[in-house]
């Protein structure tokens, strides 16, 4: 014998449902890669010993800001009104990178996703990024002023909420302050190895957990901490080759991690002891 099913009002998730309706026009394509996290894990462990804690996602955000700034065609949005036989396809590129960080939080007793913005990502230090991440960690995150709009959408009648959501996104120039220019999501705190999602931006990054996996170095199989990173791109905005270049750049930036605090040469590349670290990408000797 089964119970009688009953309708459950998705009030606290209405913003997510409105988003999914709006984002149905995207043309998502998925890529992924594995990232050797040896250097980042070593930096994270040393920082923890010194009394500073960095989240895995903070390193991803740090690298994302720099990689996206080097690939401006991905830091863009498809202008509304296309496709149409009367309109020319056009994209709007942004001069600064704003991350939309997906958060798994409880709003008035119901589990939902909130999106926090981290602006000027290409210029922020790792410490500054971590300050943003820490701000959104507390149990009262949903009550922060920046989520006032989400709370309002949950209270408005559905027709008004849907109309308000669409109106806020109508002008693409306002998009960075609402949706960011790149979406970042992580399920690395659980048992998920990899996943893909479309966050409403031209590029969405999806990080899984870090696990020791077998990698080949100098012809030898060794264990190394590896994170699987998924990249979903909107094919209306960029092509696959450009998205692959961005993903390759992002991977290299994370594997050659440099927090920018060293004034001369970085520490040797612990992943490959025989490698001349002076020629590693992004780690050349800085001019004096």
C-alpha positions as CSV (number, residue, x, y, z in Angstrom):
1,X,0.0,0.0,0.0
2,X,1.4,3.4,-0.9
3,X,0.6,6.8,0.5
4,X,-1.2,9.5,-1.4
5,X,1.2,11.7,-3.3
6,X,1.0,15.4,-2.6
7,X,2.3,18.5,-4.3
8,X,5.3,20.2,-2.7
9,X,5.6,24.0,-3.4
10,X,9.1,24.6,-4.7
11,X,9.2,28.1,-3.3
12,X,12.8,28.3,-2.2
13,X,14.0,26.9,-5.6
14,X,11.9,29.1,-7.8
15,X,14.9,31.1,-8.8
16,X,16.6,27.9,-10.0
17,X,13.5,26.9,-12.0
18,X,13.3,30.3,-13.6
19,X,16.9,30.1,-14.5
20,X,16.5,26.7,-16.2
21,X,13.7,28.0,-18.3
22,X,15.8,31.0,-19.3
23,X,18.9,28.9,-20.0
24,X,17.1,26.5,-22.3
25,X,18.3,28.5,-25.2
26,X,22.0,27.7,-24.6
27,X,23.8,25.2,-26.8
28,X,26.0,23.4,-24.2
29,X,29.0,21.3,-25.3
30,X,31.2,19.5,-22.7
31,X,34.9,19.0,-22.3
32,X,37.0,17.7,-19.4
33,X,40.5,17.1,-18.3
34,X,42.5,15.8,-15.3
35,X,44.6,18.3,-13.4
36,X,47.7,17.3,-11.4
37,X,47.1,19.0,-8.0
38,X,50.6,18.2,-6.6
39,X,51.8,21.7,-6.5
40,X,48.5,23.2,-5.2
41,X,48.2,20.5,-2.5
42,X,51.8,21.2,-1.3
43,X,51.0,24.9,-1.1
44,X,47.7,24.2,0.7
45,X,49.4,22.0,3.2
46,X,52.2,24.5,3.9
47,X,49.6,27.2,4.4
48,X,47.6,25.1,6.8
49,X,50.8,24.5,8.8
50,X,51.3,28.2,9.0
51,X,47.7,28.7,10.2
52,X,46.0,29.7,6.9
53,X,43.3,27.5,5.3
54,X,42.6,27.7,1.6
55,X,39.7,25.9,-0.1
56,X,40.2,23.9,-3.2
57,X,37.7,26.1,-5.1
58,X,39.8,29.2,-4.2
59,X,42.7,27.8,-6.2
60,X,40.3,27.1,-9.1
61,X,38.9,30.6,-9.0
62,X,42.5,32.1,-8.8
63,X,43.5,30.2,-12.0
64,X,40.2,30.9,-13.7
65,X,40.4,34.6,-13.4
66,X,43.9,34.6,-15.0
67,X,43.0,32.1,-17.8
68,X,39.8,33.8,-18.7
69,X,41.5,37.2,-19.0
70,X,43.8,35.6,-21.6
71,X,40.9,34.3,-23.6
72,X,38.5,37.3,-23.9
73,X,36.4,35.5,-26.5
74,X,35.2,33.2,-23.7
75,X,34.5,36.1,-21.3
76,X,31.4,37.0,-23.3
77,X,27.7,36.5,-23.7
78,X,25.3,36.0,-26.6
79,X,23.2,39.2,-27.0
80,X,19.5,38.6,-26.7
81,X,17.2,38.6,-29.7
82,X,19.2,36.0,-31.7
83,X,18.5,33.7,-33.4
84,X,16.2,35.7,-35.7
85,X,16.1,36.1,-39.4
86,X,16.0,39.9,-38.8
87,X,19.0,40.1,-36.5
88,X,22.7,39.6,-36.9
89,X,24.3,37.2,-34.4
90,X,26.5,39.2,-32.0
91,X,28.3,38.7,-28.7
92,X,29.2,41.1,-26.0
93,X,32.7,40.7,-24.5
94,X,33.5,41.9,-21.0
95,X,36.6,43.7,-19.8
96,X,36.7,42.0,-16.4
97,X,36.1,38.5,-15.2
98,X,33.3,37.9,-12.6
99,X,32.8,34.4,-11.3
100,X,29.4,33.0,-10.3
101,X,30.1,30.5,-7.6
102,X,27.4,27.9,-6.9
103,X,26.7,27.3,-3.2
104,X,24.8,24.4,-1.7
105,X,22.9,26.1,1.1
106,X,19.7,25.7,3.2
107,X,17.1,28.4,2.8
108,X,14.3,28.3,5.4
109,X,14.7,24.6,5.9
110,X,14.9,23.7,2.2
111,X,18.1,22.8,0.5
112,X,18.8,24.9,-2.6
113,X,21.6,26.5,-4.7
114,X,22.6,30.1,-4.3
115,X,25.0,31.9,-6.6
116,X,27.6,34.2,-5.2
117,X,29.5,36.7,-7.3
118,X,33.3,37.3,-7.1
119,X,34.1,40.3,-9.3
120,X,37.4,41.4,-10.8
121,X,38.6,37.8,-10.5
122,X,41.7,38.4,-12.7
123,X,43.1,40.9,-10.3
124,X,42.4,39.2,-6.9
125,X,45.0,37.4,-4.9
126,X,44.5,34.0,-3.4
127,X,43.9,35.6,0.0
128,X,41.3,38.0,-1.4
129,X,39.5,35.2,-3.1
130,X,39.5,33.1,0.1
131,X,37.9,36.1,1.9
132,X,35.0,35.9,-0.6
133,X,34.7,32.2,-0.1
134,X,34.7,32.5,3.7
135,X,32.0,35.1,3.6
136,X,29.6,32.6,2.0
137,X,30.4,29.7,4.3
138,X,28.3,30.5,7.3
139,X,25.0,29.0,8.2
140,X,23.3,32.4,7.7
141,X,24.6,32.8,4.1
142,X,21.0,33.0,2.7
143,X,20.3,36.1,4.8
144,X,23.2,38.1,3.3
145,X,22.1,41.3,1.4
146,X,23.3,40.0,-2.0
147,X,20.7,37.2,-1.9
148,X,17.8,39.6,-1.4
149,X,16.6,39.1,-5.0
150,X,16.5,35.3,-4.5
151,X,14.4,35.7,-1.4
152,X,12.1,38.0,-3.3
153,X,11.6,35.6,-6.2
154,X,10.5,33.0,-3.6
155,X,7.8,35.2,-2.3
156,X,6.4,36.7,-5.6
157,X,3.6,35.0,-7.4
158,X,5.0,32.7,-10.2
159,X,4.0,34.9,-13.2
160,X,5.5,38.0,-11.6
161,X,8.6,36.1,-10.5
162,X,9.2,34.7,-13.9
163,X,8.7,38.2,-15.5
164,X,11.1,39.8,-13.0
165,X,13.8,37.2,-13.6
166,X,13.6,37.7,-17.4
167,X,13.5,41.5,-17.1
168,X,16.7,41.5,-15.0
169,X,18.6,39.6,-17.7
170,X,17.2,41.5,-20.7
171,X,20.2,43.9,-20.9
172,X,23.4,41.9,-21.5
173,X,25.5,44.7,-20.2
174,X,24.1,44.0,-16.7
175,X,24.9,40.3,-16.9
176,X,28.2,40.4,-14.9
177,X,26.4,41.9,-11.9
178,X,23.7,39.3,-12.0
179,X,25.1,36.1,-13.4
180,X,28.8,36.8,-13.6
181,X,30.8,36.0,-16.8
182,X,32.0,32.5,-15.8
183,X,30.3,29.9,-13.6
184,X,32.2,27.8,-11.1
185,X,30.8,24.8,-9.3
186,X,32.4,22.2,-7.1
187,X,31.3,18.8,-5.8
188,X,34.7,18.0,-4.5
189,X,33.6,17.7,-0.9
190,X,31.6,14.6,-1.8
191,X,32.3,11.4,-3.7
192,X,31.8,12.9,-7.2
193,X,34.8,12.4,-9.5
194,X,33.5,14.6,-12.3
195,X,30.3,16.2,-13.7
196,X,29.1,18.8,-16.1
197,X,26.5,21.6,-15.8
198,X,25.6,24.7,-17.7
199,X,25.6,27.8,-15.5
200,X,24.1,30.4,-17.9
201,X,27.5,31.8,-18.8
202,X,29.6,31.1,-21.9
203,X,31.8,28.9,-19.8
204,X,31.0,26.8,-16.8
205,X,33.6,25.0,-14.8
206,X,32.8,21.9,-12.7
207,X,35.3,20.5,-10.3
208,X,35.2,17.0,-8.8
209,X,37.1,15.6,-5.8
210,X,40.9,15.2,-5.6
211,X,42.0,11.6,-5.5
212,X,45.4,9.9,-5.7
213,X,45.5,8.4,-9.2
214,X,48.2,6.8,-11.3
215,X,50.1,9.2,-13.6
216,X,53.1,8.7,-15.8
217,X,56.2,10.9,-15.1
218,X,59.4,10.4,-17.0
219,X,58.2,6.9,-18.1
220,X,57.3,5.8,-14.6
221,X,53.9,5.2,-13.1
222,X,53.5,7.1,-9.8
223,X,50.6,8.2,-7.6
224,X,49.6,11.9,-7.6
225,X,46.6,13.9,-6.4
226,X,44.4,14.5,-9.5
227,X,41.2,16.5,-9.9
228,X,38.9,16.1,-12.8
229,X,37.7,19.4,-14.2
230,X,34.7,19.7,-16.6
231,X,34.2,22.6,-18.9
232,X,30.8,23.3,-20.5
233,X,30.7,26.0,-23.1
234,X,27.9,27.7,-25.0
235,X,28.6,26.9,-28.6
236,X,26.7,30.0,-29.7
237,X,29.4,32.1,-28.1
238,X,32.7,30.2,-28.8
239,X,33.8,27.2,-30.8
240,X,35.3,23.9,-29.5
241,X,38.9,24.8,-30.4
242,X,38.7,28.0,-28.4
243,X,37.1,26.3,-25.4
244,X,39.8,23.5,-25.6
245,X,42.5,26.2,-25.6
246,X,41.0,27.8,-22.5
247,X,40.8,24.5,-20.7
248,X,44.4,23.7,-21.6
249,X,45.5,27.1,-20.3
250,X,43.5,26.7,-17.1
251,X,45.0,23.2,-16.5
252,X,48.5,24.5,-17.1
253,X,47.9,27.5,-14.8
254,X,46.8,25.2,-12.0
255,X,49.5,22.7,-12.4
256,X,52.2,25.4,-12.5
257,X,50.5,27.2,-9.6
258,X,52.2,30.4,-8.5
259,X,50.3,32.5,-6.0
260,X,52.2,35.6,-7.1
261,X,53.9,36.2,-3.7
262,X,57.3,35.1,-4.8
263,X,59.6,37.9,-6.0
264,X,62.2,35.7,-7.8
265,X,62.1,32.1,-8.9
266,X,59.3,29.8,-7.8
267,X,60.1,26.7,-6.0
268,X,61.2,23.7,-8.0
269,X,58.5,21.7,-9.8
270,X,57.9,18.9,-7.3
271,X,56.0,16.9,-10.0
272,X,59.1,16.4,-12.2
273,X,62.4,16.8,-10.3
274,X,64.5,16.8,-13.5
275,X,62.4,19.5,-15.1
276,X,64.0,23.0,-15.5
277,X,61.3,24.9,-13.6
278,X,62.6,28.2,-15.1
279,X,61.0,27.3,-18.4
280,X,57.6,26.1,-17.0
281,X,54.8,28.1,-18.5
282,X,54.0,31.2,-16.5
283,X,56.9,30.7,-14.2
284,X,59.7,32.4,-16.0
285,X,62.2,34.6,-14.1
286,X,60.7,38.0,-13.5
287,X,62.7,41.0,-14.6
288,X,64.4,42.9,-11.9
